[in-house]
Amino acid sequence: MKKIYLLPILAIFFFNSCEKVIDVDVPSIEPKLVIDASFEVLFDENPVVANTVVKLSLSADYFEDEIPTVSNATVFLTNLTDNSIINFSDVNSDGNYTPNINFIPADDIEYELTIIYNNETYKGKATKIKSSPFKEVIQGDKTLFSGEEVEIKITFQDIPVIENYYLFDFDDNLFLSIDDRYFNGSEYNFSYFYRDEELELPKTVNIKMSGITKEYYTYFEILVSQGGQEGGGPFQAVPSSLLGNIINTTNDANFPLGYFHISETDTFTINLVDKN
C-alpha cells in the first residue's frame, strides 16, 4: 500500500518544486496621442448623412486593460478653400468629439484637422474619396474548412478609369481592404466568410463599403496585420511605430498615432440565418 501512495506524493512534490514565478519587465513608454478620425459620408442615403467623429485617446502599456481617453483637447476642422472653421466638442467627456453644426464633407474640398492637446498642435489633411454603392449583398451557401462558416456574397460596380481602393467593414471589428488592379471599371463580386466562432446565428449584421486612398489602404493593411482585429477594433492598440498622416507641428519627436481620412461609404443590413 505504501508503494501505491508514494508515487503520487513524489510526483506532486516534484511538480510543485519546479513551479517558478517569472517577472517580465516590460518598459513603460511615454503615452502618445491616438487619433481616430475616419469620417464616413453615407452618400447613398436620402438625405445624405455623415459620421464625423474624432476619437482621441492615449496609448497604453502592453498589459494595461483600459485605454485612457482624452476629453480636454481643442478640435476643429478648416475648409482650406474658404478657410471656414468647424469646431468640435466632446459633449459626453468620453474622448469622442463631434461637430457643433450639421457637417457633410463636400466633394473636391481639402480639409485640415487641427487638435491642440497639452500645449502641442497636431494637424492632418484629407479630401473625400469616392466609392461605389453595393449592387447586391446576399448570404451564400458555401463554407470553408470547418463547414460551419457563413458566406456573404458582395457585388459592386468599380469606378472606371481611376485606381480605386476599398475598405469593407463586416461588423464586430472585422475588416477587409481590396484594390481594383484586376477588375478596374468592371462589376466585381467576391465572398467573405464569417468563422463559426465570430457570430451566433441568427444575427443581423451591418456591412459598410468605403472608398479609401492608396496611402490609407497601405496604412490599414499594416495596422490590421500588427494590431489585429480584436478587442475594440484596429485603432484600439495602434502599433507604436506605425505613423499616419497627422503630424505634431509643435514637437515632431512627440508624433501622434492614427489617421485622418474622409470616405464615401455605403451600408447594407442583412439578416444571417442558419442554413445547416
Secondary structure, 3 states (H helix, E strand, C coil): CHHHHHHHHHHHHHHHHHCCCCCCCCCCCCCCEEEEEEEEEECCCCCCEEECCEEEEECCCCCCCCCCECCCCEEEEEECCCCCEEEEECCCCCCEEEECCCCCCCCCCEEEEEEEECCEEEEEEEECECCCCEEEEEECCCCCCCCCCEEEEEEEECCCCCCCEEEEECCCCCEEEEECCCCCCCEEEEEEEECCCCCCCCEEEEEEEEEECHHHHHHHHHHHHHHCCCCCCCCCCCCCCCCCCEEECCCCCCCCEEEEEEEEEEEEEEEECCCC
